[in-house]
């Protein structure tokens, strides 16, 4: 059975690793991605704030050593979910089972003035490029702003505001600086009241301004002001933006998407097309767009594919659970364990914050790299 997986992020890598572990060289899985390396989301902030070097956080796909998995470095140009045929810059691929894990595309140009007058930190290139920008920053008004919903990793803007405060403190720039976070959410992490309370307490302690329930609609580079969706204007010296998120155009053109994203069965991750699945940020599942949720979804899809390969019936179902780490600055990390159940309010627990969870977070990353890349 030919399995084609589009996208080598959390979801694609975990799915490939799980099936490789089960079937080894007997597996026929093609993993396609347009990039040459995987980068954890939290590693982007490490590079941005000078805590890690670029080379150390880029895990090259040509180092993948998963039996039965062939990696193809190519751009996906067309998807036919009916025939499960995929056109790429490296040629055509035909599948018996197709998994779409292409994530979300980020579009800074969709927010007027962002490209000309600000910086985005959600793409790898944007975050890495900000390292030099921050190195030359002399202080002033800093705005961390979200420009649309939905957006990946809801805690990330709060983390960025706290790490930016650390950055300014370490450079003795707090006397001439202030950090403001503009977010559309009513709380920093709505599924976890405890995590939201911890973040808001950290904001209050540091004097970080919190503007909930608002989006940044545009920037005026000539006046150096951010214009919110209610018309309010906020002056800035440095703007760090979360850009507009969209499903990749190739997904929209394929007919898989409905209202912008791919609808799936929340328990099986199967689309309305038989033997076509979608996992991660590109799918509408009812969970946040974050790597840990893509990973959990990929495990379920892998189990269902494995059952088909063995001729069994699968009862594996996605439970909506994810565990993520939240940087609270000053060397402290918290861990949020949250479960999203369709038709019910999410339930989340908080551990920490503490310095001990820093090692736990590092182990989370190293264990995935060892599993996916063998090192």
HELIX and SHEET records of a PDB file:
HELIX    1   1 UNK A   10  UNK A   23  1                                  14    
HELIX    2   2 UNK A   24  UNK A   26  5                                   3    
HELIX    3   3 UNK A   41  UNK A   48  1                                   8    
HELIX    4   4 UNK A   54  UNK A   57  1                                   4    
HELIX    5   5 UNK A   61  UNK A   63  5                                   3    
HELIX    6   6 UNK A  108  UNK A  110  5                                   3    
HELIX    7   7 UNK A  114  UNK A  117  1                                   4    
HELIX    8   8 UNK A  124  UNK A  135  1                                  12    
HELIX    9   9 UNK A  156  UNK A  170  1                                  15    
HELIX   10  10 UNK A  174  UNK A  176  5                                   3    
HELIX   11  11 UNK A  193  UNK A  206  1                                  14    
HELIX   12  12 UNK A  249  UNK A  254  1                                   6    
HELIX   13  13 UNK A  280  UNK A  282  5                                   3    
HELIX   14  14 UNK A  291  UNK A  310  1                                  20    
HELIX   15  15 UNK A  356  UNK A  373  1                                  18    
SHEET    1   A 5 UNK A  69  UNK A  73  0                                        
SHEET    2   A 5 UNK A  29  UNK A  33  1                                        
SHEET    3   A 5 UNK A   3  UNK A   6  1                                        
SHEET    4   A 5 UNK A  97  UNK A 100  1                                        
SHEET    5   A 5 UNK A 276  UNK A 278  1                                        
SHEET    1   B 2 UNK A  37  UNK A  38  0                                        
SHEET    2   B 2 UNK A  59  UNK A  60 -1                                        
SHEET    1   C 3 UNK A  76  UNK A  80  0                                        
SHEET    2   C 3 UNK A  85  UNK A  88 -1                                        
SHEET    3   C 3 UNK A  91  UNK A  94 -1                                        
SHEET    1   D 2 UNK A 104  UNK A 107  0                                        
SHEET    2   D 2 UNK A 244  UNK A 247 -1                                        
SHEET    1   E 5 UNK A 119  UNK A 120  0                                        
SHEET    2   E 5 UNK A 238  UNK A 242  1                                        
SHEET    3   E 5 UNK A 141  UNK A 146  1                                        
SHEET    4   E 5 UNK A 178  UNK A 182  1                                        
SHEET    5   E 5 UNK A 209  UNK A 211  1                                        
SHEET    1   F 3 UNK A 216  UNK A 220  0                                        
SHEET    2   F 3 UNK A 225  UNK A 228 -1                                        
SHEET    3   F 3 UNK A 233  UNK A 235 -1                                        
SHEET    1   G 3 UNK A 257  UNK A 258  0                                        
SHEET    2   G 3 UNK A 261  UNK A 263 -1                                        
SHEET    3   G 3 UNK A 283  UNK A 284  1                                        
SHEET    1   H 3 UNK A 321  UNK A 327  0                                        
SHEET    2   H 3 UNK A 333  UNK A 339 -1                                        
SHEET    3   H 3 UNK A 347  UNK A 354 -1                                        
END                                                                             
